[in-house]
Amino acid sequence: MAKTTDSAALDEWYAVETAAEIQDTPVFTRLLGQDIIVSRGADGITVREAPAGPPLPVREKYGCVWTTLGAPRRDIFDISEALETDRRFVPCGWVTMRASGLRVVENFLDMAHFPFVHADILGAEPNTEVPSYLSEIRRDVDEVWATNCTFFQPRIAATESEGGFVQLTYRVPMPFVVMLYRVCPTAPDRLDAIALFIQPIEEDLCRAQPVMYLVDTASTQTSLLHFEQVIFLQDRIIVENQRPLLLPMEPRREIPTRADSSSIAYRRWLKEKGLRFGTVAGAG
């Protein structure tokens, strides 16, 4: 596939590598159908279109290298928790998936699959109902938010072995980034922040990395990684088996339920942006 012509996709920032992993050897990867090269030199990290294109804009943020193939109208979004020095920063590693990156975002937003895909961790039968919650497009910041979400989880976090109803908030600050905020079990007055950065390689191929900012002084780095990776690899199986691999934009292609409120808001937001990359265009 050639580089996309979708300006709505081109004019966004994307995390494409973990900054600490860029050393002397250049890394060859792809973004939106375009080959790119990520390398480190005397002046820091650079990104170019391959084989010998001009330098692309680069930012280092949240432990990742970010770049764009277009001209973003705004900078990379803020995660305020990243500035809190007592938090654990846990990058969980990249996982490649044969699916649209937009499908991955939508799966992250879906609480209804918890009891069936993440049994005995994020959900369990018979607690399968998704209570009503609020989904909205926040026009002042141009983001999608889902608030007042509650769900029963057998294991709230890596530190916990008993279940309970948890309060969750979802945030989509960019089309290929999604975040979850949850009450921290060891500090109930604070929220853990978990972000999922998605690199859309092709329309039906992407890779993603969860990055966590946690209030947790007890768990080992290995246990935190294992907890998140188990969940994410379970999601990978589901996402790769969805059909179509691209995200349908017309509501009648897939029957929504009350639990799909955040998905409906997300798709409406994408349509307003005119984003086509990774979607099934038009009615079908």
C-alpha positions in Angstrom: 0.0 0.0 0.0 1.2 3.5 -0.8 1.1 6.4 1.6 -2.4 7.5 2.3 -3.9 10.7 0.8 -6.2 11.1 3.8 -5.3 14.5 5.2 -7.3 13.9 8.4 -5.0 11.0 9.1 -1.8 12.6 7.9 -2.3 15.7 10.1 -2.0 13.8 13.4 0.8 12.9 15.7 1.7 9.2 16.1 3.9 7.3 18.5 6.1 5.1 16.4 8.9 3.8 18.7 10.0 3.7 22.3 12.6 6.4 22.6 15.0 4.4 24.9 15.2 1.7 22.3 16.5 3.9 19.5 20.3 3.5 19.7 23.0 3.3 17.0 21.1 1.2 14.6 18.3 2.9 12.6 14.9 1.4 12.9 12.8 0.9 9.7 9.0 0.9 10.2 5.9 2.1 8.5 3.3 4.8 9.2 0.0 5.2 7.2 1.4 3.2 4.3 4.7 5.1 4.2 8.1 3.6 5.0 10.0 5.7 7.6 13.4 5.5 9.3 13.9 6.4 13.0 17.5 7.0 14.0 19.6 8.6 16.7 22.5 11.0 16.0 24.5 13.7 17.6 21.5 16.0 17.5 19.1 13.5 18.9 16.4 11.4 17.3 15.3 12.0 13.7 12.6 10.5 11.6 12.6 10.5 7.8 10.5 9.1 5.0 12.3 6.2 3.4 14.5 5.8 1.5 15.9 9.4 1.7 13.2 11.9 2.4 13.5 15.1 4.3 13.4 15.1 8.2 9.9 14.8 9.6 8.7 16.7 12.8 9.7 14.8 15.9 8.6 15.0 19.6 9.8 12.8 22.5 6.9 12.4 24.9 5.6 9.8 27.3 8.7 7.6 26.6 7.9 7.5 22.9 9.1 9.0 19.6 6.2 10.9 17.9 6.1 12.1 14.3 3.7 13.2 11.7 3.5 12.9 7.9 1.3 16.0 7.6 0.8 19.4 9.4 -1.0 18.9 12.7 -3.2 21.8 13.8 -2.4 21.1 17.5 0.3 19.6 19.6 0.4 16.2 21.3 -2.2 16.0 24.0 -1.3 16.3 27.7 -1.4 13.6 30.4 -1.2 15.5 33.6 -0.4 12.3 35.6 2.9 12.1 33.7 4.2 15.1 35.6 3.6 13.6 39.0 7.0 12.4 40.2 5.7 9.7 42.6 4.1 7.7 39.8 5.4 4.5 38.3 6.0 4.8 34.6 5.4 1.5 32.9 5.7 1.2 29.1 4.4 -2.3 28.2 5.9 -3.0 24.8 4.6 -3.0 21.3 2.1 -5.6 20.0 1.3 -5.9 16.3 -2.3 -6.6 15.2 -3.9 -7.5 11.9 -6.7 -4.9 12.2 -7.4 -1.2 11.8 -6.0 0.8 14.6 -9.5 2.3 15.0 -10.9 -1.1 15.8 -8.3 -1.3 18.6 -9.5 2.0 20.1 -13.1 0.8 19.9 -12.3 -2.5 21.6 -10.5 -0.6 24.4 -13.7 1.5 24.9 -15.9 -1.6 25.1 -16.7 -2.8 28.7 -19.3 -5.4 27.5 -16.5 -7.9 26.6 -14.8 -7.9 30.0 -16.6 -10.9 31.5 -16.1 -13.0 28.3 -12.6 -12.1 27.1 -11.0 -11.1 30.4 -12.7 -13.6 32.7 -11.7 -13.5 36.3 -9.6 -10.4 35.7 -11.6 -7.5 34.4 -15.0 -9.2 34.5 -16.9 -12.4 35.4 -20.3 -13.9 34.9 -23.0 -13.3 36.0 -22.0 -9.6 36.3 -22.3 -8.9 32.6 -24.5 -5.8 32.5 -23.0 -2.5 31.5 -24.7 0.2 33.6 -25.6 3.5 31.8 -22.9 6.0 31.4 -22.3 9.3 29.7 -20.5 9.6 26.3 -19.8 13.0 24.8 -17.6 14.9 22.3 -16.0 17.7 24.3 -15.9 20.5 21.7 -13.7 22.8 23.8 -10.8 20.2 23.6 -12.0 18.2 20.6 -11.9 14.9 22.5 -14.3 12.0 23.2 -15.0 11.2 26.8 -17.0 8.5 28.6 -17.7 9.2 32.2 -19.6 7.7 35.1 -18.6 4.2 33.9 -19.0 1.4 36.5 -18.3 -2.3 36.2 -17.6 -5.3 38.5 -14.0 -6.5 38.2 -12.6 -9.6 39.9 -9.1 -8.0 39.9 -9.1 -4.3 39.9 -5.3 -4.0 39.5 -2.1 -5.9 39.8 -2.0 -5.1 43.5 -5.5 -6.6 44.2 -6.7 -10.2 44.6 -10.4 -9.4 45.4 -13.0 -7.9 43.2 -15.4 -4.9 43.4 -17.2 -2.3 41.4 -14.8 0.2 39.9 -15.3 3.7 38.5 -13.8 4.1 35.1 -13.4 7.1 32.8 -12.4 6.8 29.1 -10.8 9.5 27.0 -10.0 9.6 23.3 -7.7 12.6 22.8 -6.6 11.7 19.2 -8.1 9.2 16.7 -5.4 6.6 17.3 -4.9 7.1 21.1 -7.3 6.0 23.9 -6.9 6.4 27.6 -8.5 4.9 30.8 -8.6 6.5 34.2 -9.4 4.3 37.2 -9.5 4.9 40.9 -6.2 3.7 42.4 -6.8 0.9 44.9 -4.0 2.0 47.2 -4.8 5.7 47.0 -8.6 6.1 46.5 -8.2 9.9 46.1 -6.1 9.5 43.0 -6.6 8.0 39.5 -4.3 5.6 37.7 -3.8 6.6 34.0 -3.4 4.0 31.3 -2.8 5.2 27.7 -2.8 3.1 24.5 -0.7 4.6 21.7 -1.4 3.1 18.3 0.8 3.2 15.2 -1.4 2.7 12.1 1.0 0.8 9.7 -1.6 0.0 7.0 -5.3 0.4 6.9 -5.7 -3.2 8.3 -2.4 -3.5 10.2 -1.3 -1.6 13.3 0.8 -2.0 16.4 0.1 -0.6 19.8 1.8 0.0 23.2 0.0 0.5 26.5 1.8 3.0 28.8 0.8 3.3 32.4 1.2 6.0 35.1 0.4 4.2 38.3 0.4 5.0 42.1 1.8 1.7 43.1 4.8 1.3 45.5 4.3 -2.4 46.1 4.3 -4.2 42.7 7.4 -5.3 40.8 7.9 -3.9 37.3 7.6 -7.5 36.1 4.2 -8.1 37.7 2.8 -4.8 36.4 4.0 -5.7 32.9 2.6 -9.2 33.1 -0.9 -8.0 34.3 -1.3 -5.6 31.4 0.2 -7.8 28.8 -2.1 -10.7 29.6 -5.1 -8.4 29.1 -3.7 -6.9 25.9 -2.9 -10.2 24.3 -6.4 -11.4 25.1 -7.8 -8.3 23.3 -5.5 -9.0 20.3 -7.3 -12.3 19.6 -10.7 -10.6 19.6 -9.7 -7.6 17.5 -8.0 -9.8 14.9 -11.1 -11.9 14.5 -13.5 -9.0 14.0 -15.0 -8.6 10.5 -14.5 -6.4 8.7 -11.0 -5.6 9.9 -11.7 -2.0 9.1 -14.0 0.1 11.2 -17.5 0.5 9.7 -18.7 4.1 9.9 -22.3 3.6 9.0 -24.4 2.6 12.1 -26.6 0.1 10.3 -23.6 -2.1 9.5 -23.4 -3.2 13.1 -26.3 -3.1 15.6 -25.4 -0.8 18.6 -26.6 -1.5 22.1 -26.7 0.8 25.2 -23.2 -0.4 26.1 -21.9 1.0 22.7 -22.5 4.6 23.7 -18.8 5.5 23.6 -18.3 3.7 20.3 -21.2 5.7 18.8 -19.7 9.0 19.9 -16.2 7.9 18.7 -17.5 7.0 15.2 -19.4 10.3 15.0 -16.3 12.2 16.0 -14.2 10.4 13.3 -16.9 11.2 10.7 -16.9 14.9 11.6 -13.1 14.9 11.1 -13.5 13.3 7.7 -11.1 10.5 8.6 -11.1 7.6 6.1 -7.9 5.7 6.8 -8.8 2.4 8.5 -12.5 2.7 7.9 -15.2 1.1 5.7 -16.4 4.0 3.7 -20.0 4.5 2.9 -23.1 2.3 3.3 -22.8 -1.4 2.8 
